[in-house]
């Protein structure tokens, strides 16, 4: 093997190893960012889940409140109807 060919072999080896090193670094960086994006998505989904749970609780409380108001309104209607009946009897 002549010295010129050995030099080229060494140069090619260094270039291939450098390209491989760059590829590995790029893949590592890509995976780090993908992991961070995944964590952000999980955090966001967790926040949406918590928000949905709070909204569900608020809706249930509102429904209970509406039921109480409806019951009280029905009671008031019955009382007013009874008062009207009594007033008609008095006239």
C-alpha positions as CSV (number, residue, x, y, z in Angstrom):
1,X,0.0,0.0,0.0
2,X,1.5,3.3,-1.0
3,X,1.6,6.2,1.5
4,X,-0.8,8.3,-0.7
5,X,-3.5,5.5,-0.6
6,X,-3.0,5.1,3.2
7,X,-3.5,8.9,3.7
8,X,-6.7,8.8,1.7
9,X,-7.9,5.7,3.6
10,X,-7.3,7.6,6.9
11,X,-9.1,10.7,5.5
12,X,-12.1,8.7,4.4
13,X,-12.2,6.9,7.7
14,X,-12.1,10.2,9.6
15,X,-14.8,11.7,7.3
16,X,-17.1,8.7,7.8
17,X,-16.6,8.7,11.5
18,X,-17.3,12.4,11.6
19,X,-20.5,12.0,9.6
20,X,-21.5,9.2,11.9
21,X,-20.8,11.4,15.0
22,X,-22.8,14.2,13.5
23,X,-25.7,11.9,12.8
24,X,-25.6,10.6,16.3
25,X,-25.6,14.1,17.7
26,X,-28.5,15.1,15.5
27,X,-30.5,12.0,16.5
28,X,-29.8,12.8,20.2
29,X,-30.9,16.4,19.9
30,X,-34.0,15.3,17.9
31,X,-34.9,12.8,20.7
32,X,-34.4,15.3,23.5
33,X,-36.7,17.8,21.8
34,X,-39.3,15.0,21.1
35,X,-39.2,14.0,24.7
36,X,-39.7,17.6,25.8
37,X,-42.6,18.0,23.4
38,X,-44.2,14.8,24.7
39,X,-43.8,16.0,28.3
40,X,-45.5,19.3,27.3
41,X,-48.3,17.4,25.6
42,X,-48.8,15.2,28.7
43,X,-48.8,18.3,31.0
44,X,-51.3,20.0,28.8
45,X,-53.5,17.0,28.6
46,X,-53.4,16.7,32.4
47,X,-54.4,20.3,32.8
48,X,-57.3,19.8,30.4
49,X,-58.4,16.8,32.4
50,X,-58.3,18.8,35.6
51,X,-60.2,21.6,33.9
52,X,-62.8,19.1,32.6
53,X,-63.2,17.6,36.1
54,X,-63.7,21.1,37.6
55,X,-66.2,22.0,34.9
56,X,-68.1,18.7,35.6
57,X,-68.2,19.5,39.3
58,X,-69.4,23.0,38.6
59,X,-72.1,21.7,36.3
60,X,-73.3,19.2,38.9
61,X,-73.4,21.9,41.5
62,X,-75.3,24.2,39.1
63,X,-77.8,21.4,38.3
64,X,-78.4,20.8,42.0
65,X,-78.9,24.5,42.5
66,X,-81.4,24.6,39.6
67,X,-83.2,21.7,41.1
68,X,-83.5,23.5,44.4
69,X,-84.7,26.6,42.7
70,X,-87.3,24.7,40.7
71,X,-88.6,23.0,43.9
72,X,-88.8,26.3,45.7
73,X,-90.6,27.9,42.7
74,X,-93.1,25.0,42.6
75,X,-93.7,25.6,46.3
76,X,-94.2,29.3,45.8
77,X,-96.6,28.6,42.9
78,X,-98.6,26.3,45.2
79,X,-98.7,28.9,48.0
80,X,-99.8,31.7,45.5
81,X,-102.5,29.4,44.1
82,X,-103.7,28.7,47.7
83,X,-103.7,32.4,48.5
84,X,-105.6,33.1,45.3
85,X,-108.1,30.4,46.3
86,X,-108.5,31.9,49.8
87,X,-108.9,35.4,48.4
88,X,-111.6,34.3,46.0
89,X,-113.5,32.6,48.8
90,X,-113.3,35.9,50.9
91,X,-114.7,38.0,48.0
